[in-house]
Amino acid sequence: MNRSVPAPVVCFGEMLARLSPPAGLPLARATALDIAVGGAEANVAAALASLEQPARMLTVVPDNPLGRMARATLASAGVDTGTIATGPGRMGLYFFEPPAGPVAGRVTYDRSASAFAEASPNDLDFAGALDGAGLLHMSGITPALGPRGVELARAAQAAARAADVPICFDGNYRANLWEAWDSNPREILRELVGEARILIGNHRDISLLLGETFSGDGPDRRREAAEAAFAAFPSLELIASTARHVETGQIHRLAARVDRRDDHWQTGEVRIEGVIDRIGTGDAFAAGLLLRYLEGASAQEMAKSALAMAVMKHGITGDMIFASRAELDAFDAGGGDVRR
Ligand SMILES: O=C(O)C(=O)C[C@H](O)[C@H](O)COP(=O)(O)O
């Protein structure tokens, strides 16, 4: 029997090149930097395509080797790169100093005036990308880039509305970006989340959106936050979040939670020892969630796969995870010895 090909998820947002010194060597004293391709929405596209859920990237990159590297990286995961435009401007960069022992990790952005941040909605083929799509995935990073980012995010949502494509919005709050301009994140994010069917964000994101504090980390407080968000945003169908406890830079505990209007599920905590790279774990989570959401899975199954993807990503260097569906199915959060 032929399994019909699922409609693609369109991932819209900026791609970045990440430069990082080895753990333990501060950037200011580094002599060599490792390079990797990232960008929250692109990370989701790569993970979904690796899981055999078709994904299409919608972005603008410069016509230079860094832009080509971004495109080639996604293509190697099987992402449809036909709606990646090229435009004037530079590749956005960020520097990542990994946490090392007692020293916390740090991100330094160098992304202003990038090809994406300078783009106007006319530079992107929103309608073409969304034609036949099953979902638009975007995040709070695009509007955080500045007034042009807000315009791009609004244009993406308008195109999704016109094409009748539901929206998944990942809060991805980046304080450093919002604080770099005269922004009003609450007002802008409220407007954008108002269009979404799925929100990826925890009780702190919801506190920011509603201007009401949901402090405390217990499941009851999270349910209260989710119910307040469902009341404030009539289009929302599902809210997903991780609950992370950081013991040290290398030891984290992680659980996943899915709230719908009439049910919810929170997984048990997985203790992750020897974290290799936590960047992109939220995007791996999003991919595991969306994979199952599009299959019509239960809240429990969505939370389980989202958690498995996020936990696996902690053991992988770089921003992206290219896990296969078989690897996801076989994943045992307890880890293990070499398979041979
Ligand atoms: O910071 C940005 O603007 C980026 O897009 C770079 C990274 O690829 C994502 O931040 C990863 O996101 P997480 O999965 O939440 O760790």
The ligand as an ORCA input file, in Angstrom:
! r2SCAN-3c Opt
* xyz 0 1
  O      19.239     32.496     18.514
  C      18.873     32.502     17.335
  O      18.377     33.493     16.804
  C      18.984     31.297     16.507
  O      18.152     31.094     15.685
  C      20.132     30.374     16.764
  C      19.798     28.983     17.199
  O      19.821     28.108     16.090
  C      18.498     28.866     17.946
  O      18.438     29.893     18.883
  C      18.358     27.561     18.679
  O      17.182     27.594     19.461
  P      16.879     26.634     20.711
  O      16.340     25.370     20.139
  O      15.843     27.380     21.489
  O      18.175     26.440     21.445
*
